[in-house]
Amino acid sequence: MEIFDGRYYKHSKWFLRAIGLWPYETHIRRINSFIIFYIIILSLAIPQTIMLVKHWRDFNIMCENSVSLMFAIVCMSKYAVTYTSAEQLKLLFLQIIKDWQKIKDETERKILQKTTEEGRTLVLMYTIYITYATIMYGLIPFTPYFLDQILPLQNGTRPKQVAFYADYVIFDQFDYHYWCCGHMILVYFYTSCSLFSGVDGIYLLAVKHACGLFLITWIETMGNSQKTDENCYQPKNDAIVRREMTEAVILHNETIRCVDLLEDSFSKCFLIVQGVSVLGLSLGSLYTLFILDDFYKFVRIVAFIFGIQIHLLYLNWVGQQIIDSSLKVFYSS
Protein backbone atom coordinates (compact mmCIF):
# COMPACT_ATOMS: atom_id res chain seq x y z
CA MET A 1 0.00 0.00 0.00
CA GLU A 2 3.02 2.31 -0.14
CA ILE A 3 1.92 3.71 -3.49
CA PHE A 4 -1.25 5.13 -1.90
CA ASP A 5 0.77 6.89 0.80
CA GLY A 6 2.95 8.64 -1.78
CA ARG A 7 2.51 12.00 -3.46
CA TYR A 8 0.12 10.79 -6.14
CA TYR A 9 -2.72 9.26 -4.15
CA LYS A 10 -2.40 10.62 -0.61
CA HIS A 11 -4.75 13.59 -1.06
CA SER A 12 -7.62 11.50 -2.42
CA LYS A 13 -6.94 8.85 0.20
CA TRP A 14 -7.17 11.49 2.95
CA PHE A 15 -10.63 12.61 1.80
CA LEU A 16 -11.87 9.03 1.47
CA ARG A 17 -10.65 8.23 4.97
CA ALA A 18 -12.27 11.39 6.35
CA ILE A 19 -15.73 10.18 5.32
CA GLY A 20 -15.14 6.46 5.85
CA LEU A 21 -14.99 5.37 2.20
CA TRP A 22 -11.42 4.11 2.21
CA PRO A 23 -12.03 0.38 1.65
CA TYR A 24 -9.25 -0.74 4.01
CA GLU A 25 -10.75 0.96 7.06
CA THR A 26 -12.14 -1.22 9.83
CA HIS A 27 -15.77 -2.27 9.58
CA ILE A 28 -16.73 -0.36 12.74
CA ARG A 29 -15.18 2.87 11.52
CA ARG A 30 -16.88 2.55 8.15
CA ILE A 31 -20.26 1.98 9.79
CA ASN A 32 -19.79 4.95 12.12
CA SER A 33 -18.71 7.20 9.25
CA PHE A 34 -21.71 6.04 7.21
CA ILE A 35 -24.10 7.00 10.02
CA ILE A 36 -22.40 10.36 10.63
CA PHE A 37 -22.44 11.24 6.92
CA TYR A 38 -26.16 10.55 6.56
CA ILE A 39 -27.05 12.33 9.80
CA ILE A 40 -25.21 15.44 8.61
CA ILE A 41 -26.74 15.54 5.15
CA LEU A 42 -30.24 14.65 6.39
CA SER A 43 -30.03 17.43 8.97
CA LEU A 44 -30.40 19.79 6.01
CA ALA A 45 -32.46 17.64 3.65
CA ILE A 46 -35.26 16.87 6.13
CA PRO A 47 -36.10 20.52 6.95
CA GLN A 48 -36.10 21.27 3.22
CA THR A 49 -38.43 18.34 2.58
CA ILE A 50 -40.82 19.48 5.32
CA MET A 51 -40.89 22.97 3.81
CA LEU A 52 -41.49 21.54 0.34
CA VAL A 53 -44.41 19.40 1.54
CA LYS A 54 -46.02 22.27 3.45
CA HIS A 55 -45.68 24.78 0.61
CA TRP A 56 -45.74 22.62 -2.49
CA ARG A 57 -48.00 25.13 -4.24
CA ASP A 58 -45.34 27.84 -3.96
CA PHE A 59 -43.44 27.76 -7.26
CA ASN A 60 -40.22 29.23 -5.86
CA ILE A 61 -40.05 26.83 -2.93
CA MET A 62 -40.98 23.87 -5.12
CA CYS A 63 -38.23 24.56 -7.68
CA GLU A 64 -35.44 25.59 -5.31
CA ASN A 65 -36.01 22.83 -2.78
CA SER A 66 -36.43 20.20 -5.49
CA VAL A 67 -33.07 21.13 -7.01
CA SER A 68 -31.43 21.19 -3.58
CA LEU A 69 -32.92 17.81 -2.66
CA MET A 70 -31.69 16.36 -5.94
CA PHE A 71 -28.21 17.44 -4.96
CA ALA A 72 -28.67 15.70 -1.59
CA ILE A 73 -29.84 12.57 -3.41
CA VAL A 74 -26.73 12.70 -5.60
CA CYS A 75 -24.47 12.91 -2.54
CA MET A 76 -26.28 10.13 -0.66
CA SER A 77 -26.38 7.86 -3.71
CA LYS A 78 -22.73 8.49 -4.50
CA TYR A 79 -21.75 7.70 -0.94
CA ALA A 80 -23.92 4.57 -0.71
CA VAL A 81 -22.76 3.09 -4.03
CA THR A 82 -19.09 3.80 -3.26
CA TYR A 83 -19.56 2.35 0.23
CA THR A 84 -21.00 -0.89 -1.16
CA SER A 85 -18.26 -1.08 -3.83
CA ALA A 86 -15.49 -1.56 -1.27
CA GLU A 87 -14.51 -5.00 -2.58
CA GLN A 88 -14.32 -3.76 -6.17
CA LEU A 89 -12.18 -0.84 -5.03
CA LYS A 90 -9.84 -3.22 -3.22
CA LEU A 91 -9.39 -5.22 -6.41
CA LEU A 92 -8.77 -2.03 -8.38
CA PHE A 93 -6.18 -0.79 -5.88
CA LEU A 94 -4.51 -4.20 -5.81
CA GLN A 95 -4.25 -4.13 -9.60
CA ILE A 96 -2.68 -0.66 -9.48
CA ILE A 97 -0.12 -1.87 -6.92
CA LYS A 98 0.72 -4.90 -9.09
CA ASP A 99 1.19 -2.69 -12.14
CA TRP A 100 3.66 -0.45 -10.32
CA GLN A 101 5.55 -3.48 -8.99
CA LYS A 102 5.63 -5.24 -12.35
CA ILE A 103 6.88 -2.33 -14.47
CA LYS A 104 10.66 -2.21 -13.95
CA ASP A 105 11.82 -0.55 -17.15
CA GLU A 106 12.98 2.99 -16.41
CA THR A 107 11.32 4.61 -19.42
CA GLU A 108 8.03 2.82 -18.81
CA ARG A 109 8.04 3.87 -15.15
CA LYS A 110 8.68 7.46 -16.20
CA ILE A 111 5.67 7.28 -18.50
CA LEU A 112 3.48 5.93 -15.69
CA GLN A 113 4.83 8.56 -13.30
CA LYS A 114 4.17 11.29 -15.86
CA THR A 115 0.53 10.35 -16.44
CA THR A 116 -0.11 9.86 -12.73
CA GLU A 117 1.50 13.23 -11.97
CA GLU A 118 -0.86 14.80 -14.50
CA GLY A 119 -3.72 13.16 -12.62
CA ARG A 120 -2.44 14.48 -9.30
CA THR A 121 -2.30 18.02 -10.68
CA LEU A 122 -5.85 17.77 -11.99
CA VAL A 123 -7.06 16.38 -8.66
CA LEU A 124 -5.51 19.30 -6.78
CA MET A 125 -7.08 21.79 -9.21
CA TYR A 126 -10.45 20.07 -8.90
CA THR A 127 -10.25 20.05 -5.10
CA ILE A 128 -9.36 23.75 -5.00
CA TYR A 129 -12.24 24.52 -7.35
CA ILE A 130 -14.76 22.57 -5.25
CA THR A 131 -13.59 24.19 -2.02
CA TYR A 132 -13.64 27.68 -3.51
CA ALA A 133 -17.06 27.16 -5.15
CA THR A 134 -18.59 25.81 -1.93
CA ILE A 135 -17.29 28.71 0.14
CA MET A 136 -18.39 31.34 -2.39
CA TYR A 137 -21.83 29.77 -2.82
CA GLY A 138 -22.24 29.59 0.95
CA LEU A 139 -21.30 33.25 1.35
CA ILE A 140 -23.92 34.51 -1.12
CA PRO A 141 -26.63 34.81 1.61
CA PHE A 142 -24.27 37.04 3.59
CA THR A 143 -24.06 39.57 0.74
CA PRO A 144 -26.77 41.91 2.17
CA TYR A 145 -25.01 41.95 5.54
CA PHE A 146 -21.63 42.78 3.99
CA LEU A 147 -23.18 45.50 1.83
CA ASP A 148 -24.87 47.03 4.88
CA GLN A 149 -21.47 47.27 6.54
CA ILE A 150 -19.72 48.73 3.49
CA LEU A 151 -22.51 50.76 1.86
CA PRO A 152 -25.27 51.22 4.46
CA LEU A 153 -28.68 52.42 3.34
CA GLN A 154 -30.09 55.63 4.75
CA ASN A 155 -33.55 54.23 5.36
CA GLY A 156 -32.74 50.86 6.93
CA THR A 157 -31.02 47.61 6.08
CA ARG A 158 -31.22 45.34 3.10
CA PRO A 159 -33.62 42.39 3.34
CA LYS A 160 -32.22 39.00 4.27
CA GLN A 161 -31.72 36.55 1.44
CA VAL A 162 -32.20 32.89 2.29
CA ALA A 163 -29.84 30.29 0.90
CA PHE A 164 -32.61 27.70 0.96
CA TYR A 165 -36.15 27.28 2.22
CA ALA A 166 -36.42 25.06 5.28
CA ASP A 167 -38.75 24.34 8.17
CA TYR A 168 -36.74 23.36 11.25
CA VAL A 169 -40.00 22.80 13.20
CA ILE A 170 -38.57 23.87 16.58
CA PHE A 171 -37.52 27.35 15.41
CA ASP A 172 -38.10 29.76 12.56
CA GLN A 173 -35.46 29.93 9.86
CA PHE A 174 -35.45 33.74 9.74
CA ASP A 175 -34.93 34.04 13.50
CA TYR A 176 -31.63 32.18 13.15
CA HIS A 177 -30.89 33.17 9.58
CA TYR A 178 -27.09 33.29 9.69
CA TRP A 179 -26.87 30.20 11.89
CA CYS A 180 -28.89 28.33 9.27
CA CYS A 181 -26.57 29.64 6.55
CA GLY A 182 -23.58 28.44 8.56
CA HIS A 183 -25.28 25.06 8.94
CA MET A 184 -25.64 24.86 5.16
CA ILE A 185 -21.97 25.73 4.59
CA LEU A 186 -20.81 23.06 7.05
CA VAL A 187 -23.08 20.41 5.52
CA TYR A 188 -22.04 21.20 1.95
CA PHE A 189 -18.37 21.43 2.88
CA TYR A 190 -18.32 18.05 4.63
CA THR A 191 -20.53 16.20 2.17
CA SER A 192 -19.77 17.68 -1.24
CA CYS A 193 -16.12 18.75 -0.80
CA SER A 194 -14.95 15.58 0.92
CA LEU A 195 -17.10 13.22 -1.13
CA PHE A 196 -16.40 14.72 -4.54
CA SER A 197 -12.70 15.35 -3.89
CA GLY A 198 -12.21 11.81 -2.61
CA VAL A 199 -14.32 9.74 -5.01
CA ASP A 200 -13.79 11.81 -8.15
CA GLY A 201 -10.12 12.23 -7.29
CA ILE A 202 -9.39 8.53 -6.95
CA TYR A 203 -11.43 7.92 -10.12
CA LEU A 204 -9.30 10.39 -12.07
CA LEU A 205 -6.06 8.90 -10.76
CA ALA A 206 -7.19 5.39 -11.70
CA VAL A 207 -8.09 6.63 -15.18
CA LYS A 208 -4.69 8.30 -15.64
CA HIS A 209 -3.05 5.09 -14.44
CA ALA A 210 -4.91 3.15 -17.14
CA CYS A 211 -3.98 5.81 -19.72
CA GLY A 212 -0.35 5.39 -18.73
CA LEU A 213 -0.59 1.64 -19.28
CA PHE A 214 -2.19 2.19 -22.68
CA LEU A 215 0.62 4.58 -23.60
CA ILE A 216 3.24 2.00 -22.61
CA THR A 217 1.38 -0.61 -24.68
CA TRP A 218 1.32 1.75 -27.65
CA ILE A 219 5.08 2.25 -27.39
CA GLU A 220 5.60 -1.52 -27.26
CA THR A 221 3.47 -2.07 -30.36
CA MET A 222 5.29 0.68 -32.24
CA GLY A 223 8.56 -1.08 -31.52
CA ASN A 224 10.89 1.08 -29.45
CA SER A 225 13.85 -1.24 -28.90
CA GLN A 226 16.10 1.30 -27.18
CA LYS A 227 13.36 2.70 -24.92
CA THR A 228 15.16 5.93 -24.43
CA ASP A 229 12.77 8.26 -26.21
CA GLU A 230 9.13 7.40 -26.72
CA ASN A 231 9.11 9.43 -29.96
CA CYS A 232 12.09 7.65 -31.59
CA TYR A 233 11.78 4.10 -32.88
CA GLN A 234 14.40 1.86 -34.50
CA PRO A 235 14.03 -1.32 -36.58
CA LYS A 236 14.42 -4.69 -34.84
CA ASN A 237 14.87 -8.29 -35.84
CA ASP A 238 11.95 -10.74 -35.77
CA ALA A 239 12.84 -12.28 -32.38
CA ILE A 240 12.80 -8.92 -30.64
CA VAL A 241 9.56 -7.99 -32.39
CA ARG A 242 7.86 -11.22 -31.27
CA ARG A 243 9.08 -10.81 -27.70
CA GLU A 244 8.01 -7.19 -27.40
CA MET A 245 4.68 -7.83 -29.11
CA THR A 246 4.04 -10.64 -26.62
CA GLU A 247 4.85 -8.27 -23.78
CA ALA A 248 2.58 -5.66 -25.34
CA VAL A 249 -0.33 -8.10 -25.60
CA ILE A 250 0.11 -9.19 -21.99
CA LEU A 251 0.28 -5.58 -20.81
CA HIS A 252 -2.75 -4.70 -22.92
CA ASN A 253 -4.74 -7.50 -21.31
CA GLU A 254 -3.70 -6.27 -17.86
CA THR A 255 -4.73 -2.75 -18.84
CA ILE A 256 -8.13 -3.98 -19.99
CA ARG A 257 -8.51 -5.76 -16.66
CA CYS A 258 -7.69 -2.50 -14.88
CA VAL A 259 -10.32 -0.67 -16.95
CA ASP A 260 -12.88 -3.39 -16.19
CA LEU A 261 -12.21 -3.02 -12.47
CA LEU A 262 -12.49 0.74 -12.86
CA GLU A 263 -15.86 0.33 -14.54
CA ASP A 264 -17.10 -2.10 -11.89
CA SER A 265 -16.10 0.34 -9.15
CA PHE A 266 -17.61 3.55 -10.51
CA SER A 267 -20.13 2.88 -13.30
CA LYS A 268 -23.21 2.54 -11.05
CA CYS A 269 -22.19 5.55 -9.01
CA PHE A 270 -21.76 7.84 -12.01
CA LEU A 271 -24.90 6.53 -13.72
CA ILE A 272 -27.01 7.72 -10.78
CA VAL A 273 -25.03 10.94 -10.40
CA GLN A 274 -25.35 11.92 -14.05
CA GLY A 275 -29.02 10.93 -14.26
CA VAL A 276 -30.08 13.00 -11.24
CA SER A 277 -27.73 15.84 -12.22
CA VAL A 278 -29.37 16.14 -15.64
CA LEU A 279 -32.81 16.32 -13.99
CA GLY A 280 -31.56 19.00 -11.61
CA LEU A 281 -29.96 20.88 -14.49
CA SER A 282 -33.22 20.83 -16.46
CA LEU A 283 -35.33 22.01 -13.53
CA GLY A 284 -32.82 24.69 -12.56
CA SER A 285 -32.63 25.99 -16.13
CA LEU A 286 -36.43 26.18 -16.29
CA TYR A 287 -36.54 28.03 -12.98
CA THR A 288 -34.13 30.72 -14.20
CA LEU A 289 -36.70 31.80 -16.80
CA PHE A 290 -39.06 32.85 -14.01
CA ILE A 291 -36.55 34.73 -11.85
CA LEU A 292 -34.81 36.95 -14.38
CA ASP A 293 -35.99 40.03 -12.48
CA ASP A 294 -34.63 38.78 -9.14
CA PHE A 295 -30.89 39.33 -9.36
CA TYR A 296 -30.00 37.49 -6.13
CA LYS A 297 -31.94 34.32 -6.94
CA PHE A 298 -30.78 34.40 -10.53
CA VAL A 299 -27.09 34.58 -9.57
CA ARG A 300 -27.49 31.82 -6.97
CA ILE A 301 -29.28 29.40 -9.30
CA VAL A 302 -26.96 30.14 -12.23
CA ALA A 303 -23.97 29.47 -9.96
CA PHE A 304 -25.53 26.16 -8.94
CA ILE A 305 -26.24 25.21 -12.57
CA PHE A 306 -22.69 26.14 -13.55
CA GLY A 307 -21.37 23.86 -10.80
CA ILE A 308 -23.45 20.95 -12.11
CA GLN A 309 -22.17 21.53 -15.64
CA ILE A 310 -18.55 21.60 -14.48
CA HIS A 311 -19.08 18.34 -12.59
CA LEU A 312 -20.67 16.61 -15.59
CA LEU A 313 -17.92 17.92 -17.87
CA TYR A 314 -15.29 16.59 -15.46
CA LEU A 315 -16.77 13.08 -15.30
CA ASN A 316 -17.26 12.76 -19.06
CA TRP A 317 -13.93 14.33 -20.01
CA VAL A 318 -12.03 12.01 -17.67
CA GLY A 319 -13.84 8.95 -19.01
CA GLN A 320 -13.18 10.03 -22.60
CA GLN A 321 -9.43 9.89 -21.96
CA ILE A 322 -9.60 6.11 -21.56
CA ILE A 323 -11.43 5.79 -24.88
CA ASP A 324 -8.88 8.00 -26.63
CA SER A 325 -5.94 6.07 -25.15
CA SER A 326 -7.49 2.73 -26.10
CA LEU A 327 -8.16 3.90 -29.67
CA LYS A 328 -4.54 5.00 -29.97
CA VAL A 329 -3.42 1.44 -29.21
CA PHE A 330 -6.07 -0.01 -31.52
CA TYR A 331 -5.00 2.05 -34.54
CA SER A 332 -1.31 1.40 -33.89
CA SER A 333 -1.83 -2.33 -34.13
Order of alpha helices (4+ residues) and beta strands (2+ residues): alpha-alpha-alpha-alpha-alpha-alpha-alpha-alpha-alpha-alpha
